[in-house]
Amino acid sequence: MLEIRDLHVHYGGIHALKGVSLDVPKGSIVTLIGANGAGKSSTLRAISGLVKNKRGRISWNGTDISTKNPVDIVKSGIVMSPEGRRIFAHLTVLENLRLGAYSRSDEAGIAKDIDWVFELFPRLSERRNQKGGTLSGGEQQMLAVGRALMAAPQLVMLDEPSLGLAPLIVKEVFDIIRMINAKGMTVLLVEQNAYAALKVAHQAYVLEVGTITLSGTGEALIADDRVREAYLGG
């Protein structure tokens, strides 16, 4: 489904990604873990077309999307829920969700997906006419994920969905990730909560200073002494 080969990304003189290669098979949950500055978000931004790669290929369903713009990438079926949520604070929950469907014209499908998002996140349904900026942190994260789902993506990329959330809300977010995947949606997850991320992952990669240093199933990496020492507290 998604194949990345020898991806290099630069920010000025900073070489952020140094030959990253990874695969995201259809129907899977794939996780990227690593320390701050390892290149996790840069990988998602490159896939989204928000930063251009210096070298390498990003292939989506057999087509090279390395030079496509972000709007065309969304239309092709790839959507990102960004770090920091970035909801529209002065718009209502419902208006935020409808903006997520800006590239769609199927009103019946949009209405059906709004109902689906409200089924996934009952609290959003209760607050559908409330301004996004008045929601709690956990509710804003739910809204950010729901907004991404409104584009009806084949692949949803989640950048740090549990960041700054209380443990009970973190569990809820990861339960939702499993539910989304069970519906057949492919998930690429960037997450500093390494244990929770690896627990849901079919496949996982460890990024260190722009380079993939380890890969394997989520279970295999949880059991790897190097991962346990560096990311799981021993």
Order of alpha helices (4+ residues) and beta strands (2+ residues): beta-beta-beta-alpha-beta-beta-alpha-beta-alpha-alpha-alpha-alpha-beta-alpha-beta-alpha-beta-beta-alpha-alpha
